[in-house]
Amino acid sequence: MKWRNSVPAFERDETIDKEPNELTINDLFRMFKRRFPWFLLVVVITIIATLIYAFVSPRVYESSVTIKLSAASTSSISSFLQDLPFGIGGSTGGGSILTEIEMITSKGNIERVIRNIGLLDILIPTERRKPGEPEQALISRAVDSLSEQISVNPVKNTNIVKITAAFPEPELAARIANELAKVYNESLYDINKTQAKEKLRFIEAQLPISKAALDLSIQKVREYKEAKQVFLISEEAKALLEVIADFDKQLNAKKMELQTTQAGIAAIREKLSATNEKLISSETISINPLVSELRSKLTNLNIELASLEKLYPATDPRVLQKKKSIEETQKELSKQVVNIVTSQQKIDNPIYSTLMGELVTKEIDYQLYAATIEAIENGRKEYDQRMKQLPALEQELTEILREESINEQVYVALYKSYIDAQIAEAGIVDQTYIVDAAEPPLYAAKPQKKLIVAIGGVLGVFLGILFVFVLEYLEKRIMDIDELSKMTREAVPIFGFFPKTKAGLLPINPQSPDRALTEAAETAYTRVHLNEHEQVSKVIAITSPERGSGSSTLAYYLAQTIARSRERVLLIDGALRYLNLSKRLGLPHQPTGFSQAISEGFSERIPVVTLQPYLDFLPAGKHDEHPLSLFRGKRFEEWISAMANEYDRILIDTPAMSEDVDASMIIKRTEGVLLVVHLGKTEKRSFEKALRDIAYAQIPLLGLLVNKCQSDNRFFRLKNESRIAKNA
């Protein structure tokens, strides 16, 4: 037989293997159409599961308190470092508001809330406690649990934050939010109050000492004047006294500021002593080589500036340049102090961060005050030398008067500072202002049933799609015509589409054939006939990749169709290992048949069964467990040639190709093969193996017969038939 625009079977099989198998949009639509019930089932199950979760989940109530932060409350290590010269602190990952948010939710504040309200038994009930578990461990677990239920969010472009507490009980949710705002305010108040008290305590301790020193100086001046009868000093001595007194005034003011700063540093360090962090002392900073060098440089620059200011006005370029140098040196000194203080600190606790910011500020002030004091003392030395050149009595009186002036200035400054400190302590007020207090909510914030169901629907769609792809990946069977055509790259024509009918499950009745199968067989034979050119394939094998594909039924209906065309047809049952077609036709077992006809030395004519005019049937005959020797023998080839002279067509119903090699041996004696594919049953691997075996036998694969085609849309089926048959 010759093909129109055809290729040999073995070449066609190579073409099928080499061409890429790409997934198209049509393949996706076909896939989802076939798996739509599964897709819908997954979506429905997911939505039902989310509905159950939405109604079973415990209710959670949310209550919020809105507070306004004062400017003073936003001081922290991050904001301070950002304000330093040259941006020493760099980017701290957010403004002061974000730092305050971390302070609000610090573990210390959460623990105070738990203790104040008595939440320990609620958060960690008795049944959830371990035997012998210490209280601090319970507190730690309770803090972690409550922290997850608290959120703090800033209001954009304002100093306002909203503290939200979520809890199963609405009243407790409101109490937790309000209590946390209160605890946060108290922690800020305590920090500022502690520093103010330390400053006031230091000044109170210095006032009596300064007063006693002043009284003693006044008494010494009076006694000296009376004893020496010297009551006035010269104009030169008076001028020197004024200059030195001015130096002493500046010196005492800076020393007092230095001592106040030291007291503040001590207070902050005492506050930080509860932590296990390693702190850098002021002495450690002072002996740092770079800091010492910068401080010495700053001292010299201050002395030079004082000399220039005596000779030139403040607008003189030399004075301005010197001031600029001092400012740059101060910035560099500040940078080094920050690096030293913060290099060994772990700033995880927000409150600890705030105290560290204050500590850095005071350490910088300490270094600047020390440098200024050194500059003042160096400037005063010149006038001390000039004082020594005065007459002895005048020099002694001037010295006593200077001491009296110094003590008076110190006392006045201390007293003024004492008043200022009292005012500052009394002026410390709450650092936050509650804009809206938390109220017990009327409705639960969670679960949000509508949102959960919507999410469930979207999740169900994604899971359904995933499930469809997984099913398709795991699917081993050929499920529809398009998939079959895709597997063959449309290189093999499909001659017939045999529908799924009840008759396919019943024995074949030659007297009352199924109408749908008969019509399908007529269409298939017409296409086979149209594809024949010059030479007719008289001997055709009808086989299938797997057993139970319906090849025997299709072989009978195809033979019946050919017989109605008045062509003499011989239908042979080629399954010698098991009786197949004979059972389907409901015929009694025949002791003689195909197995005897092809046996060596058997020369008698085997009687055939006439099923209808022009249609004869040759049963399998004697059952044979090992028929390969019969198929290899020369007698088989001679007998087929003899029968081909008597009949117009010979159709051999072979065993399935996956069962044994009988089908391959029979195929080699034929002129063409029709391969039956059972949709929904034939496995892809079996089908591909059958194609390879047919190609290996080098017998033309005439085409495919599709069994159990379940398309209810006749137009769709005809469209597929016309499209696929173009290759025939």
C-alpha positions, 0 to 999 in steps of 0.5 A, a space after each residue: 500500500 502507498 500513502 499520499 504525502 505519507 512517510 514510512 512508519 519508522 520514519 514517522 515514529 522518529 519524527 514524533 519523538 524529535 518534535 517538541 511537545 509544547 503546552 499551549 493555551 488550548 491545552 490549558 483550557 482542555 485540561 481545566 475543562 476535563 478536570 473542572 469537577 476536581 477544580 470545583 471540589 477543591 475550591 468548595 472544600 477550601 471555602 468551607 474550611 475557611 468558613 469553619 475557621 471564621 466561625 470557630 476562631 475565638 473573638 478578639 477585641 481591639 481597643 486603642 488609646 491615642 497619645 501626643 508626645 511632647 518635644 522633650 519625650 523624643 530625646 533618644 540616642 538616635 535623635 541625638 546622634 543625628 543632630 551632632 556635627 557632620 551627621 556623626 550618627 548617620 542614618 538611624 533607620 527612622 526618626 524619634 517617633 519610631 524610637 519612642 514606639 520601641 520604648 512604649 513596647 519595651 519589655 520593662 513597660 509590658 512587665 509593669 502593665 502585667 503586674 499592675 493589672 494582674 494579667 499573669 494568671 490570665 496570660 499563663 493559666 495554671 494548666 499551662 505552667 510547668 511544675 516548679 517554674 520560677 515566677 520570673 520565667 512566667 513573667 517572661 512568657 507572659 511578656 512575650 505573649 502580651 507583646 504579640 497582642 500590642 501594636 503601636 502606630 504613628 499618625 503620619 506627620 505628627 507627634 501622635 501615636 496610637 497604642 492598640 491592644 487586642 484581647 479576648 475580653 473588651 474591658 481588658 483590651 481597653 485597660 491594657 491600652 490605657 495602662 501601657 500609655 500610663 506606664 510609658 509616661 511614668 518611665 519618661 517622668 522617672 528618667 527626667 525626675 532622677 536627673 533633676 533631683 541629682 542636680 538639686 542634691 549636688 547644689 544643696 550640698 555645695 551651698 553651705 560649703 560656699 557660704 562658709 567659704 564666703 563668710 571666712 573670706 569676708 572675715 579675713 579681709 576685715 582682719 587684714 585691713 585692721 591689722 595692716 591699716 591698709 584700706 585701699 589698693 592702687 589703680 593698677 592693682 584694682 585693674 589686675 584684680 578686676 581682670 583676674 576676678 573676671 577670669 575667676 568668674 569664668 573659671 568658677 562658672 565652668 567648674 560648677 558646670 563641670 561638677 554638675 555634669 559629673 553629677 549628671 553622668 553619675 546619675 545616669 550611670 547609676 540608672 544604667 547599672 542595673 544592666 550588664 553592659 560595660 560602660 565607658 568612664 569619663 576618665 577612660 575618655 579623657 586619657 584617650 590619645 585622640 581626645 587628649 590631643 583634640 582637647 589640648 588643641 581646643 585649649 590653645 585655640 581658646 587662648 589665641 581667640 582671647 588674645 585676638 579679641 583684645 586686639 581686634 574687633 569681633 568682625 575681624 577675619 582673623 577672629 572669625 577664622 579662629 572661631 571657625 577653627 574652634 567650632 570644627 575642633 569641637 565637632 571632631 571632639 564630639 565625634 570621637 566621644 560618641 565613637 568611644 561611648 557607643 562602640 562597646 554598647 548594645 542598644 537593644 532596650 529603648 529606655 537604655 537607648 535614651 539614657 545612653 543618649 543623655 550620657 553621650 551628651 554629658 560626656 561631650 559637655 564634660 570634655 568641652 568644659 575641661 578644655 575651656 577650664 584649661 584655657 582660662 587657667 592658662 590665660 590667667 597665669 599671665 596676670 598672676 605673674 604681673 600681680 607678683 610684681 606689686 608691693 607686698 602689702 598691696 599684693 597680699 590685700 589684692 589676693 585676699 580681696 580676689 579670694 573674697 570676690 571669687 567666693 562671692 561669685 561662687 555663692 551667687 552662682 550656686 544660689 542662682 543655680 539652686 533656684 533654677 534647679 528647684 524651678 526645673 524640678 517643679 516644672 517636670 510634668 507628664 511627657 505625654 498627653 492622652 488625646 483619646 483614651 481607650 474604651 471597651 469595644 462593642 464589636 470584635 475586630 477579629 475574625 473578619 469573616 467576610 475577609 476570611 471567606 474572600 481570602 479562602 475563595 482566592 486561596 481555593 482558586 490557586 489550590 484548585 489550579 495547583 491540584 489540576 496541574 498535579 493531576 495532569 502531571 500524574 495522569 498516565 492515561 490518554 484522556 481525549 482526542 486532542 491529547 492523542 493528536 498532540 502525542 502523535 504530532 498529527 503525523 498519524 491519521 485518526 480514521 474513526 471515532 467510536 462512541 461510548 455505548 452500552 452495546 460495547 459492554 454486551 456480547 456482539 449480536 451479528 443479527 442486531 448490530 449497534 447503530 452508533 458503532 456501525 456508523 462509526 465503522 462506516 466512517 472509518 472504513 471510508 477514510 481507510 479506503 480513501 487513503 489507499 492508492 493503486 494497491 489495496 491493503 488486503 491483510 490488516 492487523 487490528 491491535 491495541 496497546 493494552 488489553 480491554 481496549 475494545 479492538 475485537 469489537 471494532 474489528 467486527 464492526 469494521 469487517 461487517 461494514 466492509 462486507 456490506 460493500 460486497 467485498 469478501 472479508 475474513 475476520 480472524 481471531 488471532 488471540 491464541 493464548 486466550 479466547 477473545 473474539 469468539 466469546 464476544 460473538 457468543 459462538 461456541 468453542 471450536 476445536 479447530 481454527 486459526 492455530 491449526 490452519 497455520 500449523 506445520 503439516 496440517 493441510 486440511 481446510 479449516 471450516 469458517 463460520 459465516 456470520 453474514 453474506 460476504 463475512 466469514 469468521 475464523 475462530 482461534 481454534 485450539 488454545 495454545 500457551 506458546 504460539 510463537 513457533 506457529 507465527 514464526 513458521 513458513 506455514 503462516 506466511 503461505 496460509 495468509 497468501 492463500 487466503 488473500 487470494 480467496 478474500 478481498 480483505 483479511 482482518 486479524 484481531 491480534 492480542 494487545 501489544 503490551 501482553 506479549 510478542 504475539 501481536 508483533 509477530 502477527 503484524 510482520 505478516 500483514 500489510 498494515 496496522 490499525 491501532 485502537 486507542 481506548 480514551 481514559 484507559 490506554 496509558 501513554 507509555 503503552 501507546 508510545 511503546 506500541 508505536 515503537 514496536 510497529 515502527 520496529 516491525 517496519 509495517 505501515 501504521 495505517 491509522 488510529 481507531 479511537 474507542 469510547 469517544 465521550 464528546 456529547 457535542 457532535 459539532 465539536 467531534 466532527 470538527 476534530 474528525 475533519 481536522 485530524 483526518 487531513 493527515 490521512 
